[in-house]
Amino acid sequence: MKKIIILLVLFVFISCKKYDKKEKYRDKKPELENIVNDDIFKLVLNIKIEEDDKLEVYFAGIDPEIGYNSNERVSKIVKGKNNFQNIEFLLPKDILPYYFRIDLGDGAYKQKSPIEIKSVTIYLNKNKIVVNDTLINSFFEPNMYLESINNGVFNRNEIEGKYDPYLESKPVLNKRIEIEL
């Protein structure tokens, strides 16, 4: 009788161990999906910017009537390089902006060198939209401090002592984001 009980306990113990290993494996798969399905709007600029500067993304995420404000922005200090680099902006969780703008220089720096944008990639979960350099002007509107030279190449200008170069998303891009993301 003791042998049967010992065998039964061993069988249960060994079976539980195997079950635990399977559960461990099962737990890892949803973690990978959660990373992809994090509900975070991510914007990645593939940009060549030669001097140190500060780039920002302003977004209308709560109420489109309010417009841009300092509470709805993400900033990055960028180290200047002669090569293209990816600059990543993460908006707060569960925010899908009605529209946004990319500030391509800070008034404290007032850099006037040209910048070149190879692409703007927008991610939300498993979906993405890629705007390459030939489509930048179709999906973004430069303001008066930003002069479009060529596909994705812009001069940043100071006008009458003011400096605020940015690209604003056009309605066609905003609609595409609403539909595709």
C-alpha positions as protocol buffer text, in pm:
chain_id: "A"
residue {
  index: 1
  type: MET
  ca { x: 0 y: 0 z: 0 }
}
residue {
  index: 2
  type: LYS
  ca { x: 287 y: 240 z: 84 }
}
residue {
  index: 3
  type: LYS
  ca { x: 444 y: 171 z: -256 }
}
residue {
  index: 4
  type: ILE
  ca { x: 122 y: 266 z: -435 }
}
residue {
  index: 5
  type: ILE
  ca { x: 94 y: 592 z: -242 }
}
residue {
  index: 6
  type: ILE
  ca { x: 459 y: 676 z: -308 }
}
residue {
  index: 7
  type: LEU
  ca { x: 418 y: 600 z: -679 }
}
residue {
  index: 8
  type: LEU
  ca { x: 101 y: 807 z: -691 }
}
residue {
  index: 9
  type: VAL
  ca { x: 272 y: 1104 z: -522 }
}
residue {
  index: 10
  type: LEU
  ca { x: 571 y: 1073 z: -757 }
}
residue {
  index: 11
  type: PHE
  ca { x: 340 y: 1057 z: -1059 }
}
residue {
  index: 12
  type: VAL
  ca { x: 152 y: 1370 z: -948 }
}
residue {
  index: 13
  type: PHE
  ca { x: 476 y: 1553 z: -869 }
}
residue {
  index: 14
  type: ILE
  ca { x: 634 y: 1467 z: -1207 }
}
residue {
  index: 15
  type: SER
  ca { x: 314 y: 1553 z: -1395 }
}
residue {
  index: 16
  type: CYS
  ca { x: 295 y: 1890 z: -1220 }
}
residue {
  index: 17
  type: LYS
  ca { x: 654 y: 1970 z: -1313 }
}
residue {
  index: 18
  type: LYS
  ca { x: 586 y: 1906 z: -1680 }
}
residue {
  index: 19
  type: TYR
  ca { x: 269 y: 2113 z: -1661 }
}
residue {
  index: 20
  type: ASP
  ca { x: 462 y: 2403 z: -1504 }
}
residue {
  index: 21
  type: LYS
  ca { x: 710 y: 2402 z: -1792 }
}
residue {
  index: 22
  type: LYS
  ca { x: 427 y: 2418 z: -2043 }
}
residue {
  index: 23
  type: GLU
  ca { x: 268 y: 2702 z: -1850 }
}
residue {
  index: 24
  type: LYS
  ca { x: 598 y: 2891 z: -1845 }
}
residue {
  index: 25
  type: TYR
  ca { x: 619 y: 2865 z: -2223 }
}
residue {
  index: 26
  type: ARG
  ca { x: 256 y: 2971 z: -2264 }
}
residue {
  index: 27
  type: ASP
  ca { x: 314 y: 3276 z: -2046 }
}
residue {
  index: 28
  type: LYS
  ca { x: 595 y: 3403 z: -2269 }
}
residue {
  index: 29
  type: LYS
  ca { x: 390 y: 3420 z: -2587 }
}
residue {
  index: 30
  type: PRO
  ca { x: 133 y: 3672 z: -2458 }
}
residue {
  index: 31
  type: GLU
  ca { x: 419 y: 3891 z: -2330 }
}
residue {
  index: 32
  type: LEU
  ca { x: 549 y: 3924 z: -2686 }
}
residue {
  index: 33
  type: GLU
  ca { x: 202 y: 4012 z: -2808 }
}
residue {
  index: 34
  type: ASN
  ca { x: 166 y: 4270 z: -2532 }
}
residue {
  index: 35
  type: ILE
  ca { x: 483 y: 4441 z: -2646 }
}
residue {
  index: 36
  type: VAL
  ca { x: 341 y: 4476 z: -2994 }
}
residue {
  index: 37
  type: ASN
  ca { x: -12 y: 4557 z: -2873 }
}
residue {
  index: 38
  type: ASP
  ca { x: 85 y: 4820 z: -2621 }
}
residue {
  index: 39
  type: ASP
  ca { x: -153 y: 5091 z: -2755 }
}
residue {
  index: 40
  type: ILE
  ca { x: 131 y: 5342 z: -2773 }
}
residue {
  index: 41
  type: PHE
  ca { x: 148 y: 5570 z: -3076 }
}
residue {
  index: 42
  type: LYS
  ca { x: 511 y: 5576 z: -3186 }
}
residue {
  index: 43
  type: LEU
  ca { x: 660 y: 5813 z: -3439 }
}
residue {
  index: 44
  type: VAL
  ca { x: 1009 y: 5744 z: -3576 }
}
residue {
  index: 45
  type: LEU
  ca { x: 1198 y: 6004 z: -3777 }
}
residue {
  index: 46
  type: ASN
  ca { x: 1484 y: 5880 z: -3992 }
}
residue {
  index: 47
  type: ILE
  ca { x: 1664 y: 6212 z: -4010 }
}
residue {
  index: 48
  type: LYS
  ca { x: 2002 y: 6369 z: -4080 }
}
residue {
  index: 49
  type: ILE
  ca { x: 2058 y: 6663 z: -3847 }
}
residue {
  index: 50
  type: GLU
  ca { x: 2416 y: 6786 z: -3825 }
}
residue {
  index: 51
  type: GLU
  ca { x: 2408 y: 6994 z: -3503 }
}
residue {
  index: 52
  type: ASP
  ca { x: 2276 y: 6921 z: -3156 }
}
residue {
  index: 53
  type: ASP
  ca { x: 1916 y: 7035 z: -3126 }
}
residue {
  index: 54
  type: LYS
  ca { x: 1586 y: 6968 z: -2956 }
}
residue {
  index: 55
  type: LEU
  ca { x: 1302 y: 6811 z: -3155 }
}
residue {
  index: 56
  type: GLU
  ca { x: 943 y: 6788 z: -3033 }
}
residue {
  index: 57
  type: VAL
  ca { x: 614 y: 6634 z: -3134 }
}
residue {
  index: 58
  type: TYR
  ca { x: 303 y: 6827 z: -3035 }
}
residue {
  index: 59
  type: PHE
  ca { x: -27 y: 6642 z: -3065 }
}
residue {
  index: 60
  type: ALA
  ca { x: -398 y: 6700 z: -3018 }
}
residue {
  index: 61
  type: GLY
  ca { x: -493 y: 6387 z: -2830 }
}
residue {
  index: 62
  type: ILE
  ca { x: -776 y: 6476 z: -2596 }
}
residue {
  index: 63
  type: ASP
  ca { x: -978 y: 6744 z: -2776 }
}
residue {
  index: 64
  type: PRO
  ca { x: -904 y: 6858 z: -3133 }
}
residue {
  index: 65
  type: GLU
  ca { x: -1068 y: 7197 z: -3064 }
}
residue {
  index: 66
  type: ILE
  ca { x: -810 y: 7288 z: -2798 }
}
residue {
  index: 67
  type: GLY
  ca { x: -516 y: 7281 z: -3039 }
}
residue {
  index: 68
  type: TYR
  ca { x: -155 y: 7234 z: -2938 }
}
residue {
  index: 69
  type: ASN
  ca { x: -38 y: 7292 z: -2583 }
}
residue {
  index: 70
  type: SER
  ca { x: 269 y: 7217 z: -2375 }
}
residue {
  index: 71
  type: ASN
  ca { x: 90 y: 6935 z: -2190 }
}
residue {
  index: 72
  type: GLU
  ca { x: 54 y: 6734 z: -2510 }
}
residue {
  index: 73
  type: ARG
  ca { x: 409 y: 6712 z: -2640 }
}
residue {
  index: 74
  type: VAL
  ca { x: 707 y: 6481 z: -2639 }
}
residue {
  index: 75
  type: SER
  ca { x: 1064 y: 6619 z: -2658 }
}
residue {
  index: 76
  type: LYS
  ca { x: 1400 y: 6469 z: -2754 }
}
residue {
  index: 77
  type: ILE
  ca { x: 1746 y: 6619 z: -2738 }
}
residue {
  index: 78
  type: VAL
  ca { x: 1926 y: 6509 z: -3052 }
}
residue {
  index: 79
  type: LYS
  ca { x: 2302 y: 6483 z: -3094 }
}
residue {
  index: 80
  type: GLY
  ca { x: 2408 y: 6612 z: -3434 }
}
residue {
  index: 81
  type: LYS
  ca { x: 2554 y: 6358 z: -3678 }
}
residue {
  index: 82
  type: ASN
  ca { x: 2655 y: 6352 z: -4043 }
}
residue {
  index: 83
  type: ASN
  ca { x: 2464 y: 6025 z: -4088 }
}
residue {
  index: 84
  type: PHE
  ca { x: 2095 y: 5942 z: -4072 }
}
residue {
  index: 85
  type: GLN
  ca { x: 1966 y: 5848 z: -3728 }
}
residue {
  index: 86
  type: ASN
  ca { x: 1632 y: 5728 z: -3595 }
}
residue {
  index: 87
  type: ILE
  ca { x: 1464 y: 5957 z: -3344 }
}
residue {
  index: 88
  type: GLU
  ca { x: 1174 y: 5789 z: -3165 }
}
residue {
  index: 89
  type: PHE
  ca { x: 883 y: 5968 z: -3001 }
}
residue {
  index: 90
  type: LEU
  ca { x: 637 y: 5774 z: -2784 }
}
residue {
  index: 91
  type: LEU
  ca { x: 303 y: 5935 z: -2706 }
}
residue {
  index: 92
  type: PRO
  ca { x: 123 y: 5847 z: -2382 }
}
residue {
  index: 93
  type: LYS
  ca { x: -59 y: 5514 z: -2377 }
}
residue {
  index: 94
  type: ASP
  ca { x: -404 y: 5504 z: -2542 }
}
residue {
  index: 95
  type: ILE
  ca { x: -356 y: 5837 z: -2726 }
}
residue {
  index: 96
  type: LEU
  ca { x: -432 y: 5837 z: -3097 }
}
residue {
  index: 97
  type: PRO
  ca { x: -378 y: 6200 z: -3201 }
}
residue {
  index: 98
  type: TYR
  ca { x: -635 y: 6384 z: -3408 }
}
residue {
  index: 99
  type: TYR
  ca { x: -340 y: 6567 z: -3566 }
}
residue {
  index: 100
  type: PHE
  ca { x: 22 y: 6643 z: -3477 }
}
residue {
  index: 101
  type: ARG
  ca { x: 323 y: 6848 z: -3570 }
}
residue {
  index: 102
  type: ILE
  ca { x: 695 y: 6778 z: -3566 }
}
residue {
  index: 103
  type: ASP
  ca { x: 904 y: 7069 z: -3439 }
}
residue {
  index: 104
  type: LEU
  ca { x: 1240 y: 7051 z: -3615 }
}
residue {
  index: 105
  type: GLY
  ca { x: 1442 y: 7286 z: -3399 }
}
residue {
  index: 106
  type: ASP
  ca { x: 1434 y: 7474 z: -3073 }
}
residue {
  index: 107
  type: GLY
  ca { x: 1454 y: 7850 z: -3031 }
}
residue {
  index: 108
  type: ALA
  ca { x: 1735 y: 7808 z: -2779 }
}
residue {
  index: 109
  type: TYR
  ca { x: 1958 y: 7651 z: -3047 }
}
residue {
  index: 110
  type: LYS
  ca { x: 1832 y: 7836 z: -3358 }
}
residue {
  index: 111
  type: GLN
  ca { x: 2021 y: 7603 z: -3592 }
}
residue {
  index: 112
  type: LYS
  ca { x: 1997 y: 7712 z: -3953 }
}
residue {
  index: 113
  type: SER
  ca { x: 2163 y: 7418 z: -4121 }
}
residue {
  index: 114
  type: PRO
  ca { x: 1949 y: 7209 z: -4355 }
}
residue {
  index: 115
  type: ILE
  ca { x: 1793 y: 6889 z: -4227 }
}
residue {
  index: 116
  type: GLU
  ca { x: 1706 y: 6584 z: -4431 }
}
residue {
  index: 117
  type: ILE
  ca { x: 1421 y: 6349 z: -4351 }
}
residue {
  index: 118
  type: LYS
  ca { x: 1445 y: 6010 z: -4519 }
}
residue {
  index: 119
  type: SER
  ca { x: 1121 y: 5881 z: -4364 }
}
residue {
  index: 120
  type: VAL
  ca { x: 858 y: 5927 z: -4097 }
}
residue {
  index: 121
  type: THR
  ca { x: 721 y: 5596 z: -3969 }
}
residue {
  index: 122
  type: ILE
  ca { x: 413 y: 5584 z: -3749 }
}
residue {
  index: 123
  type: TYR
  ca { x: 336 y: 5275 z: -3543 }
}
residue {
  index: 124
  type: LEU
  ca { x: 41 y: 5167 z: -3335 }
}
residue {
  index: 125
  type: ASN
  ca { x: 45 y: 4805 z: -3220 }
}
residue {
  index: 126
  type: LYS
  ca { x: 105 y: 4583 z: -3523 }
}
residue {
  index: 127
  type: ASN
  ca { x: 17 y: 4854 z: -3776 }
}
residue {
  index: 128
  type: LYS
  ca { x: 245 y: 5108 z: -3936 }
}
residue {
  index: 129
  type: ILE
  ca { x: 240 y: 5388 z: -4190 }
}
residue {
  index: 130
  type: VAL
  ca { x: 562 y: 5485 z: -4367 }
}
residue {
  index: 131
  type: VAL
  ca { x: 598 y: 5826 z: -4526 }
}
residue {
  index: 132
  type: ASN
  ca { x: 919 y: 5831 z: -4729 }
}
residue {
  index: 133
  type: ASP
  ca { x: 1105 y: 6141 z: -4843 }
}
residue {
  index: 134
  type: THR
  ca { x: 921 y: 6163 z: -5177 }
}
residue {
  index: 135
  type: LEU
  ca { x: 586 y: 6181 z: -4992 }
}
residue {
  index: 136
  type: ILE
  ca { x: 683 y: 6414 z: -4705 }
}
residue {
  index: 137
  type: ASN
  ca { x: 532 y: 6721 z: -4875 }
}
residue {
  index: 138
  type: SER
  ca { x: 214 y: 6528 z: -4958 }
}
residue {
  index: 139
  type: PHE
  ca { x: 148 y: 6437 z: -4594 }
}
residue {
  index: 140
  type: PHE
  ca { x: 308 y: 6728 z: -4403 }
}
residue {
  index: 141
  type: GLU
  ca { x: 279 y: 7106 z: -4436 }
}
residue {
  index: 142
  type: PRO
  ca { x: 592 y: 7309 z: -4351 }
}
residue {
  index: 143
  type: ASN
  ca { x: 535 y: 7638 z: -4173 }
}
residue {
  index: 144
  type: MET
  ca { x: 695 y: 7971 z: -4270 }
}
residue {
  index: 145
  type: TYR
  ca { x: 1017 y: 7895 z: -4076 }
}
residue {
  index: 146
  type: LEU
  ca { x: 1078 y: 7580 z: -4279 }
}
residue {
  index: 147
  type: GLU
  ca { x: 1165 y: 7599 z: -4648 }
}
residue {
  index: 148
  type: SER
  ca { x: 1128 y: 7283 z: -4855 }
}
residue {
  index: 149
  type: ILE
  ca { x: 1434 y: 7247 z: -5081 }
}
residue {
  index: 150
  type: ASN
  ca { x: 1385 y: 6898 z: -5220 }
}
residue {
  index: 151
  type: ASN
  ca { x: 1214 y: 6572 z: -5123 }
}
residue {
  index: 152
  type: GLY
  ca { x: 1260 y: 6563 z: -4746 }
}
residue {
  index: 153
  type: VAL
  ca { x: 1527 y: 6836 z: -4739 }
}
residue {
  index: 154
  type: PHE
  ca { x: 1443 y: 7155 z: -4550 }
}
residue {
  index: 155
  type: ASN
  ca { x: 1615 y: 7479 z: -4456 }
}
residue {
  index: 156
  type: ARG
  ca { x: 1528 y: 7616 z: -4112 }
}
residue {
  index: 157
  type: ASN
  ca { x: 1494 y: 7994 z: -4109 }
}
residue {
  index: 158
  type: GLU
  ca { x: 1474 y: 8270 z: -3852 }
}
residue {
  index: 159
  type: ILE
  ca { x: 1230 y: 8544 z: -3953 }
}
residue {
  index: 160
  type: GLU
  ca { x: 1228 y: 8881 z: -3776 }
}
residue {
  index: 161
  type: GLY
  ca { x: 1398 y: 8731 z: -3471 }
}
residue {
  index: 162
  type: LYS
  ca { x: 1149 y: 8442 z: -3444 }
}
residue {
  index: 163
  type: TYR
  ca { x: 1231 y: 8076 z: -3496 }
}
residue {
  index: 164
  type: ASP
  ca { x: 988 y: 7784 z: -3482 }
}
residue {
  index: 165
  type: PRO
  ca { x: 1032 y: 7542 z: -3776 }
}
residue {
  index: 166
  type: TYR
  ca { x: 781 y: 7258 z: -3788 }
}
residue {
  index: 167
  type: LEU
  ca { x: 592 y: 7018 z: -4013 }
}
residue {
  index: 168
  type: GLU
  ca { x: 221 y: 6978 z: -3948 }
}
residue {
  index: 169
  type: SER
  ca { x: 32 y: 6666 z: -4043 }
}
residue {
  index: 170
  type: LYS
  ca { x: -213 y: 6728 z: -4328 }
}
residue {
  index: 171
  type: PRO
  ca { x: -575 y: 6607 z: -4312 }
}
residue {
  index: 172
  type: VAL
  ca { x: -497 y: 6327 z: -4560 }
}
residue {
  index: 173
  type: LEU
  ca { x: -240 y: 6181 z: -4318 }
}
residue {
  index: 174
  type: ASN
  ca { x: -469 y: 6230 z: -4018 }
}
residue {
  index: 175
  type: LYS
  ca { x: -746 y: 6040 z: -4197 }
}
residue {
  index: 176
  type: ARG
  ca { x: -505 y: 5765 z: -4297 }
}
residue {
  index: 177
  type: ILE
  ca { x: -398 y: 5729 z: -3932 }
}
residue {
  index: 178
  type: GLU
  ca { x: -762 y: 5710 z: -3824 }
}
residue {
  index: 179
  type: ILE
  ca { x: -839 y: 5438 z: -4079 }
}
residue {
  index: 180
  type: GLU
  ca { x: -519 y: 5230 z: -4077 }
}
residue {
  index: 181
  type: LEU
  ca { x: -412 y: 5245 z: -3715 }
}
